[in-house]
Amino acid sequence: MLKKQKRNQVVKGKEYFMDVRIRTATIEDAEELLGIYEYYIKNTAVTFEYEVPSVEEFQGRIRRILEHYPYLVAEADGEIIGYSYAGRFHPRAAFLWDVEMTVYLKHGTQRAGIGRKLYTLMERILQEQGVVKTISLIVKPTDSYSDYNSVPFHEKMGYTYAGELKDCGYKFHRWYTLIYMDKQIGLMQEEMLPIRDFAEVRRMFGL
């Protein structure tokens, strides 16, 4: 787990969380995590999902991710304020060393450094698992539904533009373009080792 100082502070109207604990998600977190995700489904185009899934469905998603990859939550004062997970980018065998990254923060807590903390630890874990490339699919910011600072955030984290799918998602009666951004975090070799499951490496990180 990661910890900082034991108090929050408000700077220019924003709350900056100084005491942030990062831990592995559990099935019991599903309802609270879904509460964070629900805002983005109903009010934004950063996810192309239309309907809020049930708690049971969300529990299943957490369970499936944790079978192989990290699923992390960030807590401050006992409240979950964000979460991040990685998943297989594509089921074909040659994509085994690539993962898709996801992060969601509680509405109103963006630009407080939480996403960076989550991604930094995620990348360290994935490197230990043997992942070579992390990939993020980001809705191209064109309006208030899609502009959530995702591109600048990923650029600061070392991701670079890798292409886009033009007008591939329809939501709120308009079409959106997906941007691909990626980052190489592991070594490319002629003989690649199999990916290790999250369960094999999590104790190295106190998780």
N, C-alpha and C positions, 0 to 999 in steps of 0.2 A: 504494500500500500504506500501511497505518497501523501505526505502532509506538509503544510506550510504553517504560517503564523496563525494564532488562534483568534483572529477577529476579522470581521468584514469591514470594508470602508466604502463610503459613497463619494465618488468623484464625478463632478459635472452631471449629477442626477442619475448616475449608474452605480449599481452595487457591484463592487469588486470583491470576489470571494477569496479570502486569504487562507482560510482553513478548508482545504479540499482534500477529501479522502477518495482514493480510487480503489475499487474492489471489483471482483467478479460478480456479474449479475446472477441472480437466482430466479427460479420459476416464480417465487413469491413476489418478485419485483414487477411482475407483468402489468398489474393494474396501474401502478405509478408510472411506469415507462410508457404505457399506452396513453396515459393522460398527457404526457409531453408530446407524443407523436400525433395525437388527435388534433391539436392545434394546426399542425402543418397539413394534415389531410383536408381539413375544413376551410382553411384560410390561405393556403399557398399552393404554388405549383412546384415546389421543390421535391415533392413526391407526386407520382402520377397515380397514386391510389385514390379511389373515389370514396369508398365506404370505410368507416372505422371498423376494424376487425373486432371480434369478440375477445374477451380476456383469455378464453381457452385457446383461441387461434394464436394469440400473441405468445402464450406460454409455449405452444408448440414451436413457434419460430425461435424463441430463445433456446429451447432444448436442442433443436437441430443444429444451430450455430455452435453451441458448446460441445457438440460431439467431436468437433475438429478444430475450431477456431476460437479466439478470445471474444468475449462479450463483456464489456466493462461499463460500470456506472461511476459517475462522479457525485459525491455527497458533500453537502455543507450543512452543518448544524442538524444532521440527521435527515436532511431532505435531499432526494435525488434531483440534481439540477442539470444532468446531461448523461448521455450514454453513447457508446460507440461499439461497433462490431465489424468483423471482417468475414467475408464469405467467399466461397469458390466463385471465381469470375465466370467460368464456363465449364460445363461438365466434360468436354473432350479431354483426353489424356494429356495432350501437349500443353494444356493450360494449367496443369497441376500446380505450378509454382507462381501463379498469378492469383491475387485476391482483389475483390472489390471492397472498398472502404465505405463505411457509413458513420455519420455522427449527427446527433440531434441534441440541441440544448433547449432547456426550458425557455419559453418565450420571455424575452426581456433580459436574459442573461448573456446575450451574444456580446462579443468583443470584450470579454472579461478574462480571457486566457484559459477558459475551461476546455475548449476544443483543442488547443495546443497541448495541454496536459494529457488529454485522452489519446490524441494521435501519437504523441511522443512515446508513451508507454506501449501503445498498440504496435508501433513499428519495431520497438525493441523485442517484443514478444515474437512477432512474425519473423524477424530475422533469425531468432533462435530456433524457430520451427523449420527454417529453410526456405521461406518465401523469398522470391527474387524481385517481384514487381507488385506494387500496390497501385490500384486503379480507382479513380473516382469518376462517377457519372454525375454531371452537374447541369441543372437547367440553365440555359443561357439567360442572363439577367436582361429582361426587356421591359418589365413593368413592376408594379408594387407586389404582385403575386410571386415573382421569381427572383427579385433582387434581395438576397440575404447574405451578401458578402462572401459567398462560397468560393468564387474564383480568387479574389485577393488572399483569402485564408489559405487556400491550397498552394498558391504561389509562395507565400511566406514559409510554408512547410516544405518547400523544395519540389513541388509538383510542376510539371510543364505541360503545355497544351499538346494533345496528341490527335486531335481531330474532332469532328462533330457529326451528328445525325440531324440534318435539317428538318424542321417541322415534323417531328416524329411522335409528339405527344399532344393530345387534345384534352384541355381542361378549362373550365370557366369560359366556354364558348370561344376559345382561341387556341392557336397552335404554338407549341414550344419546341425549341431546338435543344438537343442534348450535347454538351461538351464533354469530351473525354480528356482527363488529365491523369498523368501517371508519374511514378517515381521508382527508380531502381534502388532497392534496399539490400539486395543480396548479390552474390557473385554468380555470373553465368559461366558454367563449365561444360566441358565436353561430356563428362559423366556426372549427371545430377543424382543426388541422393533423394530418397523419398521424403516427403513432408512429414514432420513429426506432429502428432496431435497436441492440442493445447494442454491436455492433461499431463503430458510428458514434461512440459517446461514451466508450468504455472508456478510451481514452488520456488523456482529460481527468482521469481519476482514478488514473492510474498503474497501470492494470490491463491 
